[in-house]
Amino acid sequence: MPDEKSFEALYGEMEEAVRQLEAGDLSLAETLALFARATALAEQCNALLDSAELRVRQLVAQPDGSSAAEPFESWQNG
């Protein structure tokens, strides 16, 4: 995946877009384009977070005293 940006870079770019939108100094066309860009950035950030969440595991104590890694979803929703 060439030139893939990190979550932090994407999030920073999204924050800057939001600042510009909140300032209200853009034309309607610029506002719409920037809003579309910010929405795309938010979707990319969410995809990266979803991917990271799938890799998260929690060590859970077992009845025999050992520990086992369980997927994030199994203890999050319990």
Steps between C-alpha positions, in 0.01 A plus 500: 500500500703792377508826694250385764458767767496426869192545715665800664570668165146440375349621828716813495390577146137449601540733799645769275208461259254537788681816619472649152133407476427650842676823406236557232735687266450272200273526201215253470689295242812491719291409803333211320832368368664526841202336668523209254874470571444507877231232467737279299772553762259405778413179313869416460561565871207277593629222275842517666341495845284202406807318374691575820205389713501161330860451609435589863490208737446481873664248723225331696563288808396138455362272775830309515692822576645541153424788263352488152479769234144571389378724219408854598132455410446208738564703815391841369136400450477286813 
